[in-house]
Amino acid sequence: MVEMINTALMRTVMAAGRLRQRFSEERGQDLLEYAMLGGFLAAGLVLLGAILVNGGAFTSMACGIGEAINMNNVPLVGCP
């Protein structure tokens, strides 16, 4: 009976060690981080380009939203 308990405990300890070793591996993590960074950078550049090209449209849209929300009829800064 004691030998059976020892065998079960030993298998559990060995399985936990293998699991810990598997989760500590960082294979491919750097590549994923660089891909995510590149994606965020590309999305930011696209957004910046859209704002620069359509700046007037974004300004008028923001002014329209501000006028719709404006409850006190205060003139909005930067809006015609």
Phi, psi and omega in degrees: 000316179295321180295323179293320178293318178299318179297316180296318178295319180296318178297321179295316180296319180294319179295320178295321178295317178295320179295317178298319179294321181292321180283341180276349178288141182238037180294127176081358183292320180298317180298318178296319179295318179293323178294319178294318179298317177297320178295316178295321178296316179296318179296321178295319179293322177295317179296316178298317178298319179295322179292319180293320182286318184250035184303318180295322180293320179293321179295314180294325178295315180295322178294319178297318178295317179297321179291326178291327182274335186298108182270337186262002183055038177274135179298134181275138180287130177089357180257141179290000000 
